[in-house]
Amino acid sequence: MAVNKTKQTARIGRPPAGARAGERVKDYPQLSVRVPPEMKARLEALSVVRVTPQWRVISDAILCYFKDLSTAERHQVERVIRDKAAADQR
């Protein structure tokens, strides 16, 4: 009499590391930015010290900048995002 056990195989490679569960960073749009050398050095240092990928440091910085905007400016930004999404669906 054979016992039927299911074996869990470990997945090969690194787990998805996107902003939300299951998302893969390699599927995100790419962005190229020119910054002064001291800003690049600061980004690299922040990434090392916080043990966080550079893309996440930049994402967090954008969110902080957004939160510092006035209510009117935040509404304008949200409107631009909605308008762009609507235009992309056409």
Backbone bond lengths (Angstrom), bond angles and torsions (degrees), N, CA, C in turn:
res aa  C-N    CA-C-N  psi(-1)  N-CA   C-N-CA  omega(-1)  CA-C   N-CA-C  phi
1 M - - - 1.436 - - 1.526 108.04 -
2 A 1.300 116.35 118.20 1.454 121.78 -176.67 1.530 110.29 -92.68
3 V 1.296 113.85 137.38 1.470 119.37 177.21 1.521 107.14 -93.49
4 N 1.323 116.19 127.41 1.461 121.41 -177.62 1.524 109.24 -94.68
5 K 1.330 116.11 100.98 1.461 121.10 178.73 1.518 108.46 -106.11
6 T 1.315 115.63 137.74 1.464 118.63 176.00 1.517 108.56 -88.68
7 K 1.305 114.00 134.17 1.458 120.16 179.86 1.517 108.95 -100.16
8 Q 1.326 116.86 131.87 1.451 120.47 174.47 1.518 107.77 -94.42
9 T 1.311 114.69 122.65 1.452 118.77 177.93 1.519 108.95 -96.72
10 A 1.314 115.10 138.81 1.461 119.80 178.44 1.520 108.77 -70.93
11 R 1.316 115.16 139.85 1.456 119.91 178.22 1.515 109.12 -73.98
12 I 1.297 114.34 143.27 1.455 120.10 -179.86 1.527 108.93 -84.26
13 G 1.315 116.57 140.25 1.460 121.38 176.22 1.516 112.93 91.02
14 R 1.327 113.42 -175.96 1.452 119.68 -178.71 1.524 110.04 -81.45
15 P 1.333 116.39 149.31 1.469 118.69 177.45 1.527 110.40 -71.06
16 P 1.337 118.00 158.03 1.458 120.25 177.20 1.532 109.70 -56.31
17 A 1.326 116.62 138.49 1.465 119.87 -175.06 1.521 111.35 -127.14
18 G 1.311 117.32 35.07 1.455 120.78 -179.26 1.520 112.18 -77.08
19 A 1.317 115.39 -178.12 1.460 121.39 -178.54 1.529 111.10 -68.90
20 R 1.324 117.18 -29.95 1.461 121.77 179.38 1.533 109.50 -123.11
21 A 1.297 116.44 158.00 1.465 121.80 -176.30 1.523 111.58 -53.46
22 G 1.323 115.76 131.27 1.456 121.92 176.11 1.519 115.34 84.19
23 E 1.328 118.26 -10.76 1.467 120.39 179.81 1.524 109.93 -78.95
24 R 1.311 114.27 145.51 1.463 120.07 177.70 1.519 108.77 -108.71
25 V 1.314 115.99 133.29 1.462 121.45 -179.33 1.523 110.26 -60.15
26 K 1.314 117.51 -36.20 1.470 120.01 -177.41 1.524 112.56 -65.11
27 D 1.335 117.63 -14.84 1.462 121.12 177.16 1.534 112.64 -89.09
28 Y 1.313 116.76 -7.27 1.471 120.54 179.59 1.523 110.22 -76.12
29 P 1.334 117.15 152.12 1.468 119.19 174.60 1.525 109.56 -64.03
30 Q 1.314 115.70 147.26 1.460 120.20 -179.48 1.512 110.01 -91.92
31 L 1.317 116.42 149.22 1.451 123.41 -178.75 1.519 108.29 -131.64
32 S 1.318 116.23 134.39 1.455 120.79 177.65 1.522 107.98 -119.52
33 V 1.320 116.62 126.19 1.456 121.53 -176.37 1.523 108.93 -133.84
34 R 1.316 115.38 138.12 1.462 119.93 173.97 1.519 108.37 -97.62
35 V 1.319 115.42 127.22 1.463 121.23 178.73 1.530 108.69 -133.09
36 P 1.331 116.78 157.00 1.459 119.18 175.88 1.536 110.43 -61.56
37 P 1.322 116.87 152.91 1.472 120.42 -177.40 1.527 113.65 -53.88
38 E 1.343 117.02 -36.96 1.475 118.40 -178.64 1.531 111.99 -68.27
39 M 1.338 117.72 -29.25 1.468 120.30 176.81 1.528 110.50 -72.95
40 K 1.327 116.37 -39.01 1.466 120.39 176.27 1.526 109.85 -62.53
41 A 1.330 116.40 -43.55 1.470 120.67 178.62 1.529 110.37 -62.77
42 R 1.333 116.18 -40.18 1.470 120.48 179.61 1.530 110.58 -65.49
43 L 1.328 117.07 -42.20 1.462 120.95 177.86 1.526 110.74 -61.55
44 E 1.319 116.70 -45.70 1.467 120.30 179.23 1.527 110.81 -62.15
45 A 1.341 116.84 -42.41 1.464 120.60 -179.81 1.533 110.98 -65.49
46 L 1.333 117.20 -43.50 1.465 120.49 177.43 1.520 110.84 -59.61
47 S 1.306 115.85 -41.70 1.455 120.87 179.57 1.529 111.25 -61.41
48 V 1.338 115.95 -42.92 1.470 120.50 -179.62 1.527 110.80 -68.64
49 V 1.331 116.41 -48.43 1.464 120.92 -176.25 1.522 111.47 -64.10
50 R 1.319 116.97 -41.01 1.468 120.45 -177.99 1.529 112.68 -87.97
51 V 1.347 117.08 -3.27 1.465 122.50 -177.08 1.529 108.89 49.98
52 T 1.332 113.54 53.27 1.455 122.30 -175.89 1.516 108.81 -135.92
53 P 1.327 118.20 140.06 1.463 119.44 177.85 1.536 111.19 -61.50
54 Q 1.324 115.72 150.49 1.460 120.37 -179.07 1.524 111.66 -58.97
55 W 1.320 118.28 -37.80 1.459 119.95 -179.05 1.521 110.80 -61.65
56 R 1.337 116.86 -35.11 1.464 120.11 -179.12 1.533 111.11 -73.78
57 V 1.345 117.73 -35.61 1.468 121.22 175.88 1.530 109.30 -60.99
58 I 1.329 116.28 -44.68 1.469 120.92 179.96 1.531 110.22 -65.85
59 S 1.321 117.27 -43.09 1.467 121.56 178.19 1.531 110.85 -58.91
60 D 1.324 116.07 -46.93 1.465 120.45 179.18 1.527 111.03 -62.15
61 A 1.340 116.97 -39.15 1.465 120.70 179.51 1.531 110.71 -63.84
62 I 1.324 116.72 -41.05 1.471 120.27 178.49 1.525 110.43 -63.90
63 L 1.334 117.00 -42.16 1.464 120.11 178.09 1.529 111.47 -62.91
64 C 1.330 117.21 -40.82 1.472 120.39 177.11 1.515 110.59 -62.86
65 Y 1.320 116.60 -42.83 1.469 121.28 178.88 1.531 109.89 -61.82
66 F 1.315 116.26 -43.47 1.462 121.88 179.14 1.531 110.82 -61.09
67 K 1.332 117.18 -43.73 1.469 121.03 -179.00 1.526 112.11 -65.23
68 D 1.337 116.88 -25.80 1.463 120.92 179.59 1.528 112.80 -80.98
69 L 1.316 118.16 -8.73 1.464 120.91 179.33 1.529 110.41 -71.23
70 S 1.317 115.65 158.37 1.468 119.68 173.81 1.531 108.04 -69.06
71 T 1.321 115.25 163.19 1.466 120.08 179.16 1.523 111.08 -57.78
72 A 1.324 116.49 -42.16 1.471 120.55 -179.73 1.530 110.86 -62.57
73 E 1.329 116.36 -42.58 1.471 119.39 179.83 1.523 111.14 -67.11
74 R 1.333 117.37 -38.73 1.471 120.19 177.55 1.523 110.46 -62.25
75 H 1.338 116.82 -41.47 1.465 120.31 177.53 1.523 110.97 -63.35
76 Q 1.329 117.41 -39.25 1.473 120.61 177.98 1.522 110.38 -62.83
77 V 1.326 116.33 -44.31 1.471 120.33 179.44 1.528 109.79 -60.88
78 E 1.318 117.06 -46.62 1.464 120.80 179.65 1.526 110.92 -61.02
79 R 1.332 117.10 -38.66 1.462 121.26 178.51 1.524 111.00 -63.76
80 V 1.328 116.61 -43.56 1.470 120.46 178.36 1.526 110.29 -61.66
81 I 1.320 117.27 -41.38 1.471 121.26 178.95 1.531 110.31 -62.89
82 R 1.339 116.97 -45.93 1.479 120.66 178.95 1.522 111.24 -62.36
83 D 1.333 116.33 -44.41 1.472 120.29 179.84 1.524 111.15 -61.61
84 K 1.329 116.99 -41.71 1.471 120.99 179.66 1.523 110.24 -65.25
85 A 1.327 116.59 -42.89 1.478 120.57 179.42 1.530 110.18 -62.73
86 A 1.341 116.61 -41.06 1.474 120.50 179.69 1.528 109.95 -65.79
87 A 1.329 117.52 -41.30 1.464 121.26 179.47 1.529 111.09 -66.13
88 D 1.322 116.94 -35.55 1.474 120.55 179.85 1.530 111.74 -69.71
89 Q 1.338 117.32 -25.44 1.463 120.80 -179.17 1.528 111.92 -81.93
90 R 1.320 118.15 -15.25 1.462 120.54 -178.87 1.490 111.96 -73.51
